[in-house]
Amino acid sequence: MAKEGGYQKVASKNDLKEGGLLRVEPNGKPIVLARVNGKVYAMDAVCSHEGGPLEDGTLEGYELKCPWHYAIFDVRNAKVSDQTVWATDLQSYPVKVDEATGDIMVSLQTTKPADGGGREATVQQQAGQEEEQDSDTLQKKYYEEEERRAADNKLSLELLSKEKLEGTDIMTFKFSRERIDYIAGQYAYFKLDGVQNDSKGPIRHFSIASSPTEQDYVMISTRIRRTPYKQRLALLQEGTKITAWGPEGEFVLQEDRPAVFLSGGIGVTPFRSMIKYATDKQLPVKITMFDSNKTQQDILYKDEFDSWANQNKNLKVIYTVTEEEQHDASWSGERGRIDKSMLERHLTRDEIGEAVFYICGPPGMLKAMQELLQKEMQIPKDRLKVEVFTGY
């Protein structure tokens, strides 16, 4: 693209509607453009918390909210909001718009607000600038802030049972429900005593895998990594009390439209909650889930899903494995990663044209599914819901 005085064209004004977001990559640098009250702003496109894609966030006025863990940034200067202190400030960039041609041009020189007046001034980065906090420190700060906000709403839950999925590192835990009221698909925070030397601290948040219709317990499933938190969780004995609070999250079922669930590995947990709820309540919403795992052994909740599919005429589950031997005759499901041809084999044209697509899994899977749906299949952004599992 043409360069003028340090600026280079990155987009046309016609590409960016009022109140919209657009990702561009001048010189390979991920930048998100935002248009508010007719003016175009540019800032880093990758969230400083855990790398969420800000172009997929929501823009309300000048506030841009990350789609992963809801950190908020001011698009005028890329500063993080006082409401979400677990993230750190990003970088903003000068923007020029050629009103005659509609060209949007960005300079990669850094900027800061000038004397509180909102005008952008080009500055050089200072040699002694403080280094960004590492991601673990930011995560710990995030959890501490969420605990502070919970105040007197924290509950003491008792571990009722735990179970390991044979041949994997996945464990499922059931806790007493107490007074946790939640919507299927939401998550809660879990704090453990006795966690030593964990860089992220003694708190994690997990999707609630149980349904609100399961009154006797709250269930979570997670991979047991070698972190002090996960090792402590795995060793909890039945009857142990932990601290929990919540729920939070907007990754919930929209009951007035068909739903397509795209799951990767442990990302299936919120879908279990939604499917169980829809089955118990006999909701008329049509649900099709594509559940991708490395091997058959890795498929979580398979017996339950198969049972519910027999009970619920509106539910269809398609399993696919990505590392299973081709000659394994015991496997009758799909093979390989979820792609356009797989979706078109199992979804009607009307379903593709009307459904809300829910994506949950690790960051790489999430990005691949978003590109598949938006670029290859032309699914509009307002029919996508995403939830990332970062392997904590």
C-alpha positions in Angstrom: 0.0 0.0 0.0 1.1 3.6 -0.7 3.0 5.4 2.0 2.8 9.2 2.6 4.8 10.9 5.3 5.0 7.7 7.4 1.4 6.9 6.9 0.2 3.9 4.8 -3.2 3.0 3.5 -4.8 0.2 5.5 -8.4 0.3 4.4 -11.2 2.4 2.9 -13.8 4.3 4.9 -16.4 2.2 3.1 -14.9 -0.9 4.8 -15.6 0.5 8.3 -19.2 1.4 9.3 -20.1 3.7 12.1 -19.7 1.8 15.4 -17.7 -0.9 13.6 -14.4 -2.7 14.1 -11.9 -3.8 11.5 -8.6 -5.6 11.8 -5.8 -4.6 9.5 -2.1 -5.6 9.5 0.3 -3.0 8.1 3.8 -4.4 7.9 2.4 -7.5 9.7 1.3 -5.5 12.8 -2.2 -6.5 14.0 -4.2 -3.3 14.5 -7.9 -2.8 15.0 -9.7 0.2 13.6 -12.8 1.6 15.3 -15.2 4.3 14.0 -17.0 6.4 16.6 -19.0 9.5 15.8 -17.5 9.6 12.3 -13.9 9.5 13.5 -11.5 6.6 13.0 -9.2 5.3 15.7 -6.4 2.7 15.6 -4.9 0.6 18.4 -3.3 -2.8 19.0 -5.6 -5.6 18.0 -4.4 -8.2 20.5 -5.6 -8.0 24.1 -2.9 -7.5 26.7 -4.6 -10.0 29.1 -4.5 -13.3 27.2 -4.3 -12.4 23.6 -7.9 -12.1 22.7 -8.8 -10.7 19.2 -10.2 -7.2 19.8 -11.7 -6.9 16.4 -14.2 -9.6 17.5 -15.1 -7.6 20.6 -18.0 -5.2 21.2 -17.8 -1.4 20.9 -20.0 0.8 23.0 -19.2 4.4 22.6 -15.4 4.7 23.0 -15.2 1.5 25.0 -13.9 -1.7 23.3 -14.6 -4.9 25.2 -12.4 -8.0 24.6 -14.5 -11.0 23.6 -12.6 -13.4 25.8 -12.5 -12.1 29.3 -14.1 -8.7 28.8 -11.1 -6.3 29.4 -12.2 -2.8 28.3 -10.1 -0.3 26.4 -10.6 3.3 25.3 -10.2 3.3 21.5 -9.0 6.9 21.6 -5.8 6.1 23.5 -5.8 2.3 24.0 -5.8 2.8 27.8 -7.3 0.0 29.8 -10.4 0.8 31.9 -10.2 1.0 35.7 -13.0 -1.5 35.7 -10.7 -4.2 34.3 -7.3 -3.8 36.0 -6.1 -7.3 35.1 -5.2 -6.1 31.6 -2.6 -3.4 30.8 -2.6 -0.4 28.4 -2.1 -1.1 24.7 -0.7 1.2 22.0 -2.7 3.6 19.9 -1.6 4.9 16.4 -2.1 8.1 14.4 -4.8 8.0 11.8 -5.5 10.1 8.7 -8.5 9.9 6.5 -8.5 11.2 2.9 -12.0 12.6 2.6 -11.8 12.7 -1.2 -10.8 9.1 -1.7 -12.0 7.6 1.6 -8.6 6.1 2.2 -7.8 5.3 5.9 -4.1 5.7 6.6 -2.2 4.7 9.7 1.3 5.5 11.0 3.0 2.9 13.1 4.7 5.5 15.2 3.4 5.5 18.7 1.0 8.1 20.2 -0.2 9.4 23.5 -3.0 11.9 24.4 -1.9 15.5 24.3 -2.6 17.5 27.5 -5.9 15.8 28.1 -7.4 17.4 24.9 -7.9 14.1 23.0 -5.5 15.2 20.2 -3.0 12.6 19.2 0.7 13.5 19.2 3.5 11.3 17.8 6.1 10.3 20.4 9.2 8.1 20.5 9.2 5.1 22.9 11.3 5.8 25.9 14.4 3.7 26.4 13.6 3.2 30.1 9.9 2.2 29.5 8.7 -0.4 32.0 8.4 -3.9 30.7 4.9 -5.4 30.4 3.9 -7.7 33.1 4.0 -11.3 32.1 0.7 -13.1 31.5 0.7 -15.1 34.7 1.1 -12.0 36.8 -1.8 -10.3 34.9 -3.9 -13.5 35.3 -3.2 -13.4 39.1 -4.2 -9.7 39.3 -7.4 -10.5 37.3 -8.4 -13.2 39.8 -7.6 -11.0 42.8 -9.7 -8.2 41.4 -12.6 -10.6 40.7 -12.4 -11.9 44.3 -12.5 -8.3 45.6 -15.6 -7.6 43.6 -17.3 -10.8 44.9 -17.1 -9.3 48.4 -19.8 -11.0 50.5 -21.1 -13.1 47.7 -18.6 -15.9 48.1 -19.9 -19.4 49.0 -18.3 -22.5 50.6 -18.8 -25.6 48.5 -18.1 -29.2 49.5 -16.5 -31.6 47.1 -19.0 -34.5 46.6 -17.1 -36.6 44.1 -14.3 -36.7 41.6 -13.7 -38.9 38.6 -10.9 -39.3 36.1 -11.6 -39.9 32.4 -9.7 -43.1 31.7 -6.6 -42.7 29.5 -6.6 -38.9 29.7 -5.6 -36.1 32.1 -9.2 -34.9 32.4 -10.9 -35.0 35.8 -14.5 -34.1 36.6 -15.5 -32.7 40.0 -18.9 -32.3 41.6 -19.4 -29.8 44.4 -22.4 -29.0 46.5 -24.5 -26.4 44.7 -25.5 -24.2 47.6 -26.9 -20.9 46.3 -25.2 -20.6 42.9 -27.9 -19.7 40.4 -26.6 -19.7 36.8 -27.6 -19.8 33.2 -26.4 -22.8 31.1 -23.0 -21.9 29.6 -21.8 -19.5 32.3 -18.6 -19.9 34.4 -17.7 -19.4 38.1 -14.5 -18.9 40.1 -13.0 -21.5 42.4 -10.5 -20.8 45.1 -8.5 -23.5 46.8 -6.6 -23.5 50.1 -3.1 -24.8 50.3 -1.9 -23.8 46.9 1.7 -22.9 47.1 4.0 -21.2 44.6 1.5 -21.0 41.8 2.3 -18.0 39.6 -1.4 -17.4 38.9 -2.4 -17.8 42.5 -5.0 -20.0 44.2 -8.0 -19.0 41.9 -9.2 -20.2 38.6 -12.4 -19.9 36.6 -14.2 -22.8 35.0 -17.2 -23.2 32.8 -20.0 -24.9 34.8 -20.6 -28.2 33.0 -23.7 -29.1 35.0 -27.1 -27.8 33.9 -29.2 -25.5 36.1 -31.7 -28.4 36.1 -29.3 -30.5 38.1 -30.2 -29.2 41.5 -27.9 -31.2 43.7 -24.4 -30.2 42.5 -22.2 -27.9 40.4 -19.9 -29.8 38.1 -16.6 -28.8 36.4 -14.2 -30.7 34.2 -10.6 -29.8 33.5 -7.3 -31.1 32.4 -4.9 -31.7 35.2 -1.7 -29.9 34.4 1.5 -29.8 36.5 0.7 -26.4 38.0 0.4 -26.2 41.8 -3.3 -25.2 41.5 -4.2 -28.2 39.3 -2.2 -30.6 41.4 -4.0 -29.4 44.6 -7.3 -29.7 42.9 -6.6 -33.3 41.8 -5.7 -34.3 45.4 -8.8 -32.8 47.0 -10.6 -35.3 49.2 -14.4 -35.8 49.3 -15.8 -33.5 52.0 -13.2 -30.8 51.4 -14.6 -27.2 51.4 -13.5 -24.7 48.7 -14.6 -21.1 48.1 -16.5 -20.2 44.9 -18.4 -17.2 43.5 -20.2 -16.2 40.3 -21.6 -16.9 37.9 -20.4 -14.7 35.0 -20.3 -14.9 31.2 -22.4 -14.2 28.1 -21.8 -17.5 26.3 -25.3 -18.7 26.7 -27.9 -20.4 24.5 -30.1 -18.2 22.3 -33.3 -20.1 22.3 -35.1 -18.5 19.4 -32.7 -19.7 16.6 -31.1 -23.0 15.6 -27.7 -23.6 17.3 -24.5 -25.1 16.0 -21.9 -26.0 18.6 -18.3 -26.3 17.5 -16.2 -27.8 20.3 -12.5 -28.5 20.7 -11.4 -30.9 23.4 -12.2 -29.7 27.0 -14.1 -26.8 25.4 -17.1 -29.1 25.4 -17.9 -28.3 29.0 -20.4 -25.3 28.5 -22.1 -27.3 25.7 -22.8 -30.1 28.2 -24.6 -27.6 30.4 -26.6 -26.2 27.4 -27.5 -29.6 26.0 -28.6 -31.0 29.3 -30.7 -27.9 30.0 -32.4 -27.9 26.6 -33.1 -31.7 26.9 -34.6 -31.4 30.4 -36.7 -28.4 29.5 -37.7 -29.9 26.2 -36.8 -26.7 24.4 -37.8 -26.6 20.7 -34.4 -25.2 19.7 -32.6 -27.4 17.2 -29.0 -28.1 18.3 -26.2 -29.7 16.2 -22.9 -30.2 17.9 -19.6 -31.0 16.2 -17.2 -32.3 18.9 -13.6 -32.5 17.9 -11.0 -34.5 19.8 -7.6 -36.1 19.2 -8.7 -39.6 19.9 -11.8 -41.6 20.9 -10.5 -41.8 24.5 -10.5 -38.0 24.7 -14.2 -37.6 24.1 -15.8 -36.2 27.3 -19.4 -36.9 28.3 -20.0 -39.2 25.2 -22.3 -41.6 26.9 -24.4 -38.8 28.2 -24.6 -37.0 24.8 -25.6 -40.2 23.1 -28.3 -40.8 25.6 -29.7 -37.3 25.4 -29.6 -37.5 21.5 -32.0 -40.5 21.8 -34.3 -38.5 24.1 -34.1 -35.2 22.3 -35.3 -35.2 18.7 -33.9 -31.7 18.2 -30.3 -32.8 19.2 -27.7 -34.2 16.8 -24.1 -34.8 17.8 -21.2 -35.4 15.3 -17.9 -36.6 16.7 -14.7 -36.2 14.8 -11.2 -37.4 15.8 -8.0 -35.8 14.4 -5.3 -38.4 15.3 -7.1 -41.7 15.1 -5.6 -44.4 12.8 -7.4 -44.5 9.5 -7.6 -48.3 9.6 -9.3 -48.4 13.0 -12.6 -50.1 12.1 -14.1 -49.5 15.5 -14.6 -45.8 14.7 -17.6 -44.8 12.7 -17.5 -41.1 13.2 -15.9 -38.3 11.3 -12.1 -37.9 10.9 -10.0 -34.8 10.7 -10.6 -31.2 11.8 -13.9 -29.4 11.4 -14.1 -27.8 7.9 -16.6 -26.5 5.4 -17.3 -29.9 3.8 -17.9 -31.5 7.2 -20.4 -28.8 8.2 -22.2 -29.0 4.8 -22.5 -32.8 5.1 -24.5 -32.5 8.4 -26.2 -29.1 8.1 -28.9 -28.1 5.7 -28.6 -24.9 3.7 -31.4 -23.3 5.9 -29.5 -24.3 9.1 -26.3 -22.7 7.8 -28.2 -19.6 6.8 -30.1 -19.2 10.1 -28.2 -20.8 13.0 -26.1 -19.1 15.7 -22.6 -20.7 15.7 -21.1 -21.2 19.2 -17.3 -21.9 19.2 -15.5 -23.1 22.3 -11.9 -24.5 22.5 -8.3 -23.5 22.6 -7.2 -20.2 20.9 -5.9 -21.9 17.7 -9.1 -23.8 17.2 -11.2 -20.7 17.9 -9.3 -18.7 15.3 -9.5 -21.4 12.7 -13.3 -21.7 13.2 -13.8 -18.0 13.0 -11.9 -17.8 9.7 -13.8 -20.8 8.4 -17.2 -19.4 9.2 -16.6 -15.7 8.3 -14.3 -16.0 5.3 -15.2 -19.3 3.7 -18.9 -19.6 4.6 -19.8 -15.9 4.9 -21.4 -16.2 8.3 -22.0 -12.7 9.7 -20.3 -11.8 13.0 -23.6 -11.3 14.8 -24.3 -15.0 14.4 -21.1 -16.1 16.1 -20.5 -16.6 19.9 -17.0 -17.5 21.1 -15.5 -18.8 24.3 -11.8 -19.5 24.6 -10.1 -22.2 26.7 -6.4 -21.2 27.3 -5.2 -24.3 29.0 -4.8 -22.8 32.5 
